[in-house]
Amino acid sequence: LVLLAPTGAPRRHRLLRQAAGFVADIPLEDWRLVPVVAQAYLRAGPLRVWRTWRQGTAHDPLPLVPSVRAPSLVVVGRRDPVVARDFAEALARGLPGEGRVAWIEGAAHAAHFGRPDAFNGAVLDFVAGLPPADAHFPG
């Protein structure tokens, strides 16, 4: 399981904090990301976007973490103004095995877009360190 820039830190005023983080993220991202995100939001429509944001603020992912059974990696850009560092680390600590955070230097929220080589490298390093598949699924 790879969690990229996971949001959902259970905090007061979560929606406002995330919105402020996304606004702060805009100048940190590659300008070529703007039409990609704009197209996705336009395709979804304002009502769906609002409902998704509202539902996301009511969801606390931390209690679900112990039920995860897959080896897991949390990937966050070092310059990400959306994802709280303590939240990313709490997620990683709760994940099975040696859940960990891979911090992508120079990346903001869309680390996979702004620093694809570093993101891919972190994921490949994680996968390379996994035991063989038959160790997870005997017989």
C-alpha positions in Angstrom: 0.0 0.0 0.0 1.4 3.4 -1.0 -0.3 6.4 0.5 0.7 9.6 -1.4 0.2 12.9 0.5 -2.6 11.5 2.6 -5.0 14.1 4.0 -7.4 13.6 6.8 -5.6 14.7 10.0 -8.3 14.8 12.6 -8.0 18.4 13.7 -10.2 21.3 14.5 -11.3 23.3 11.4 -9.9 20.5 9.2 -11.7 21.8 6.0 -10.4 25.3 6.5 -6.9 24.1 7.2 -6.9 21.9 4.2 -8.3 24.6 1.9 -5.6 27.0 3.2 -3.0 24.3 2.6 -4.2 23.8 -1.0 -4.1 27.5 -1.7 -0.6 27.7 -0.2 0.4 24.7 -2.4 -0.5 26.3 -5.7 2.7 28.4 -6.1 4.8 25.4 -5.0 3.6 23.1 -7.8 4.7 22.8 -11.4 2.4 25.1 -13.4 1.6 22.2 -15.8 -0.4 20.7 -12.9 -3.0 23.5 -13.0 -4.9 22.3 -16.1 -4.8 18.7 -14.9 -6.4 19.6 -11.6 -8.8 22.2 -13.2 -10.0 19.6 -15.6 -10.6 17.0 -12.9 -12.5 19.5 -10.7 -14.6 20.7 -13.7 -15.4 17.2 -14.7 -16.5 16.3 -11.2 -18.6 19.5 -10.9 -18.8 21.9 -7.9 -21.5 19.8 -6.0 -19.4 16.6 -6.1 -16.3 18.5 -5.1 -18.1 20.1 -2.2 -19.6 16.7 -1.1 -16.3 15.0 -1.3 -14.6 17.7 0.8 -17.3 17.6 3.4 -17.3 13.8 3.7 -13.5 13.9 3.9 -13.7 16.2 6.9 -16.0 13.8 8.7 -13.7 10.8 8.2 -10.9 9.9 10.6 -8.5 7.4 9.0 -6.3 6.8 12.1 -8.7 4.2 13.8 -8.7 2.2 10.5 -4.9 1.9 10.3 -4.6 -1.2 12.5 -6.9 -3.1 10.1 -4.4 -2.7 7.2 -2.6 -5.9 6.5 -0.4 -4.9 3.5 3.1 -3.6 3.8 2.8 0.1 3.6 4.6 3.3 2.7 3.5 6.9 3.2 5.0 9.4 0.7 5.0 13.1 1.4 6.8 16.1 -0.2 9.0 18.0 2.2 7.4 21.2 1.1 3.8 19.9 1.3 1.6 22.5 3.0 -1.4 20.3 3.1 -0.3 17.2 4.9 0.7 17.6 8.6 4.0 15.9 9.3 2.8 14.5 12.6 -0.2 13.0 10.8 1.9 11.4 8.1 4.2 9.9 10.8 1.3 8.7 12.9 -0.1 6.9 9.9 3.2 5.3 9.2 3.7 4.2 12.8 0.3 2.5 12.9 0.8 0.6 9.6 1.9 -3.0 9.7 5.4 -4.1 9.5 7.7 -1.2 9.3 5.4 1.4 7.9 7.5 4.5 7.2 7.4 7.9 5.6 9.4 8.6 2.5 10.0 12.3 2.4 10.5 13.7 -1.1 13.0 16.6 -1.2 11.8 19.6 -3.0 8.3 18.3 -3.6 5.1 19.9 -2.5 1.7 18.1 -2.3 1.7 16.6 -5.8 5.1 14.8 -5.3 4.4 12.3 -8.0 3.9 15.1 -10.5 6.5 17.6 -9.4 9.3 15.1 -8.6 8.3 11.9 -10.5 11.8 10.4 -10.5 12.1 10.8 -6.7 8.6 9.5 -6.1 9.1 6.5 -8.3 12.5 5.8 -6.7 10.9 5.8 -3.2 8.2 3.4 -4.3 10.7 1.1 -6.1 13.0 1.1 -3.0 10.0 0.2 -0.9 8.9 -2.6 -3.2 12.5 -3.9 -3.5 12.6 -4.3 0.3 9.5 -6.4 0.5 9.8 -10.1 1.1 8.8 -12.4 -1.7 5.0 -12.6 -2.4 4.8 -16.2 -1.2 5.9 -15.0 2.2 2.7 -13.0 2.4 0.4 -15.5 0.8 1.5 -19.0 1.8 0.1 -22.0 -0.1 
